[in-house]
Amino acid sequence: MSGNALYTDLSGYYDLMCADIDYAAQSHCVQRLQQLFGNGGKRHLDLACGTGPHVRHFIDAGYTSGGLDINQPMLDRAALRCPEARFSRQDMCGFQVDEPLDLITCFLYSIHYSASIERLKACISSVHAALAPGGVFCFNAVDRQRIDNASFVSHSALHGEGQFRFSSGWYYPGDGEQQALRLRIERTQAERTEIWNDEHPMVAVSFAELQALLAPYFEVQALEHDYQRLTPWDTKSGNALFACSKR
């Protein structure tokens, strides 16, 4: 399978694929960032929301929360998880909202799904237009100059259909504005193993370039990629959290 086919076909396994993610810690961290750098409002939108686990945590924390995604099967599952939320099938690089928002998030490195610098610019512009005065845009990103093509993260999980092993890693060819998220899924059932390999095209950007794109719209705080404590980015690590307050 190629492109986003695997993502669509295995939407029912998405939560299993992300079973090792601490959604509560991520959501709580961003709520702290909103308190520190935002306007204190509770109107929230999650970009590339998937099946809605972050939205669930924001609703439970008292936010009026919703999400958007380009994948309808994901949104269908999100609506079941969060029936009180509003979800819409939109492209995060050109979306509209009915009223200004106080907080917009984009978790799990999904900002890179913009796929090109021009579309990333359009995403940033759309976010800025959707935020109320003092609103905050929070997301995480990876610096293309610090990608280790040999590094993969893996975890295993049991499911009614067998044993699954999920692996993912970044690949950057060394130049240009394209990198890839490489995924490998193994399913073992009754001593038979099936393997899916997929590659998602992503935008490649350095943190210096990213901060330059954000600067006309936002006051930018770059932080270490640590959801347990808030510390400034050390300028060396290849992953970071960004808290961007609307100018």
VENNORLIN-V927709 format. One record per run of one state. SS is the DSSP state (H for helix, E for strand, - for the rest). FROM is the first residue (numbers start at 1). TO is the last residue. If there is no record, write none. Layout:
((SS | FROM | TO) (SS | FROM | TO))
This chain:
((- | 1 | 4) (H | 5 | 9) (- | 10 | 10) (H | 11 | 17) (- | 18 | 22) (H | 23 | 37) (- | 38 | 42) (E | 43 | 47) (- | 48 | 52) (H | 53 | 60) (- | 61 | 63) (E | 64 | 69) (- | 70 | 71) (H | 72 | 81) (- | 82 | 85) (E | 86 | 89) (- | 90 | 100) (E | 101 | 106) (- | 107 | 109) (H | 110 | 114) (- | 115 | 116) (H | 117 | 130) (E | 131 | 142) (- | 143 | 143) (H | 144 | 146) (- | 147 | 152) (E | 153 | 159) (- | 160 | 161) (E | 162 | 172) (- | 173 | 177) (E | 178 | 189) (- | 190 | 191) (E | 192 | 203) (- | 204 | 206) (H | 207 | 215) (- | 216 | 217) (E | 218 | 224) (- | 225 | 231) (E | 232 | 232) (- | 233 | 238) (E | 239 | 246) (- | 247 | 247))
